[in-house]
Amino acid sequence: MPSQKIYVSCNICKGSLGNRDKNLRGNTLFSFPNNKRFGDPFSQTPNPWRPREVLLKKFDTVSLQFTDDDGKPVNFLGAQVTGELYIYQV
């Protein structure tokens, strides 16, 4: 059975606290349903937009991780994935 959701995490951000069913990793930014057909292009934007705290003052690498319901990596079958991360100082 395919995973129901895909979770997006970032190595430099403090993410969500999880949901009532289970705790998600502390750097999970958002999730989206895994409901697209194979090969269909899609665009995903968190809604509502929720700012997250950056955990590091200095960094030289930012990585986004995509995982399934069981915490296993999702690779989108090798398809190209692009993302945008907006960092600002309050």
N, C-alpha and C positions, 0 to 999 in steps of 0.2 A: 504494500500500500504506500503510495507516495506521501511525502511529508505534507502537512496541512499549511505550514507557514515557513517562511524563510526569515531569519533574523540577521540584521546588519549590525556589526560591532566595530568599534574603532579603538585602536591601541592607546590613544592619548586622551580619550574622553571618559568621563564618568557618565554612565548611561542610566538606564531605567532600573527600578528596583524589582521588576518582575510582575507577575500577576498572581491572582489568588490560587491558581492551580499549582504553580511551581516557580521557584526563583530562577531568574535568568542571570547570566553573567553580568557583573556590574558595569560592563562597558557596552551593553546592548543599546543601540540608539533607537531603533524601531524595527518593526516586523511588517511583512506583507504576505497576503495569501498566495499560495502556490497553485494558482488556478488557470494559468495560461497553457495553451496547447504547445506542443513541441514545435520550435521554430518561429513562433509568433514573437515579433518585437514588442517590447513594452517599456514604459517609463514609469518610475515609481517615485513619489514624493511623500515625505511624512506629512500626515494631516491629522491633527493640527501640528504646526511647527513648534517644536519644543527645544529651546536652547539647552545645551549640556555644558557642564563644567570641564575645562581642560585640566588634566591632572599634572601635566609637566610644564614647567616654565620654559625649558629649552628642549628642543627635539630636532632631529634631523631626518626622521622617517615617520610617515603616517601610513598606517595600513588599515584597510577595511576587510573584515572577515564576514563571510556569508555561511551560516550554519542552518541545519534543519532542526526539526522538533527534538531530535535526540542529541543535538550538539555536534553532529558530524558535518564536515566541510561540504559545501555545495559549490560545484565548479561550473555550473551551467553548460555542461558537456563541452567545455573548451571555447565557448562563444566569448567574444569580447564584451567586457563589462566596463562602463565608465561611471564615475561618480564625482560629486562635487561636495566639498566640505567647506563651510563658511566659518572662519575663525575671526573673532573680534574681541576687543578688550572693553570691559564695562567701566 
